[in-house]
Amino acid sequence: MPVLFSVLTLYSWALVGSVIFFLTHIARFYEKKYSELYSNAPQQRTFYQFYLFPLLLFLIAAVRYAFLDDLAGDVGGDLAFFVGGIILAALSYHLQRLMTKGRR
C-alpha cells in the first residue's frame, strides 16, 4: 500500500508540473511575440524563467511526501508547497495582468 501511495503522489504532482511547464511556455511565447509585434513599444517582461522555481519546489515537496506514509506533517514539504504556491500565484497574476492589460 505505501508503494501505491507513493506512485499516486508522484503521478498527481507530475500532472501539476506539466501544467506549470505549459504555463511557462505560454509566458515565454507571449513575451517573444509581444516584442516582435510591438518593437517600438517598451518591452513587457513575463519573467518566464522564474516559473522554474515553483516547479522545483513542488518537485521537492512531492518527492518528500512520496517517501512518507502520511500526507501531512512534514514541515519541509509543507514549506516547499507554500513558497512554490506563492511564487506561482504571483507570476501567474502578473502574466494575466499583462495579457489582459488589466481588463475585467
C-alpha positions as CSV (number, residue, x, y, z in Angstrom):
1,M,0.0,0.0,0.0
2,P,2.8,2.5,0.7
3,V,4.2,1.9,-2.8
4,L,0.8,2.7,-4.4
5,F,0.5,5.9,-2.3
6,S,4.0,7.0,-3.4
7,V,3.2,6.3,-7.1
8,L,-0.1,8.2,-6.9
9,T,1.5,11.1,-5.1
10,L,4.3,11.4,-7.7
11,Y,1.8,11.0,-10.6
12,S,-0.5,13.8,-9.3
13,W,2.4,16.2,-8.9
14,A,3.7,15.2,-12.3
15,L,0.4,16.5,-13.7
16,V,0.8,19.7,-11.7
17,G,4.3,20.1,-13.0
18,S,3.1,19.7,-16.6
19,V,0.6,22.5,-16.1
20,I,3.3,24.7,-14.8
21,F,5.5,23.7,-17.7
22,F,2.8,24.7,-20.2
23,L,2.3,28.0,-18.3
24,T,6.0,28.7,-18.7
25,H,5.8,28.2,-22.4
26,I,2.7,30.4,-22.6
27,A,4.6,33.2,-20.8
28,R,7.6,32.8,-23.0
29,F,5.6,32.8,-26.2
30,Y,3.7,36.0,-25.1
31,E,6.9,37.8,-24.2
32,K,8.6,36.9,-27.5
33,K,5.5,37.6,-29.6
34,Y,4.9,40.9,-28.0
35,S,8.4,42.1,-28.6
36,E,8.1,41.0,-32.3
37,L,4.7,42.8,-32.9
38,Y,5.4,45.9,-30.9
39,S,9.1,46.5,-31.5
40,N,8.9,50.2,-30.8
41,A,6.9,49.8,-27.5
42,P,8.6,49.2,-24.2
43,Q,9.3,45.5,-23.6
44,Q,6.8,43.6,-21.4
45,R,8.6,41.1,-19.3
46,T,6.7,38.0,-18.2
47,F,9.6,36.6,-16.1
48,Y,9.0,33.1,-17.6
49,Q,12.4,32.0,-16.3
50,F,11.1,32.2,-12.7
51,Y,8.5,29.6,-13.3
52,L,11.3,27.1,-12.7
53,F,11.4,27.9,-9.0
54,P,7.8,26.7,-8.2
55,L,8.3,23.7,-10.4
56,L,11.4,22.7,-8.5
57,L,9.8,23.4,-5.1
58,F,6.7,21.3,-6.0
59,L,9.0,18.5,-7.2
60,I,11.0,18.6,-3.9
61,A,7.8,18.6,-1.9
62,A,6.3,15.8,-3.9
63,V,9.4,13.6,-3.5
64,R,9.4,14.3,0.2
65,Y,5.8,13.3,0.5
66,A,6.2,10.2,-1.7
67,F,8.6,8.7,0.8
68,L,6.4,9.4,3.8
69,D,3.4,7.4,5.0
70,D,1.3,10.4,5.9
71,L,0.3,13.3,3.6
72,A,0.5,15.9,6.3
73,G,3.0,16.9,9.0
74,D,6.2,17.3,7.0
75,V,7.4,20.8,7.6
76,G,9.9,20.8,4.7
77,G,7.3,19.6,2.3
78,D,4.6,22.0,3.5
79,L,7.0,24.9,3.3
80,A,8.1,24.0,-0.2
81,F,4.4,23.8,-1.3
82,F,3.6,27.1,0.4
83,V,6.5,29.0,-1.1
84,G,6.1,27.4,-4.5
85,G,2.4,28.3,-4.5
86,I,3.0,31.9,-3.5
87,I,5.6,32.3,-6.3
88,L,3.4,30.6,-8.8
89,A,0.4,32.8,-7.9
90,A,2.4,36.0,-8.1
91,L,3.9,35.0,-11.5
92,S,0.5,33.9,-12.9
93,Y,-1.2,37.1,-11.7
94,H,1.5,39.2,-13.4
95,L,1.1,37.2,-16.6
96,Q,-2.7,37.6,-16.5
97,R,-2.4,41.3,-16.0
98,L,0.0,41.7,-18.9
99,M,-2.1,39.6,-21.3
100,T,-5.4,41.3,-20.5
101,K,-3.9,44.8,-19.8
102,G,-5.9,44.8,-16.6
103,R,-9.3,44.4,-18.2
104,R,-12.0,42.7,-16.3
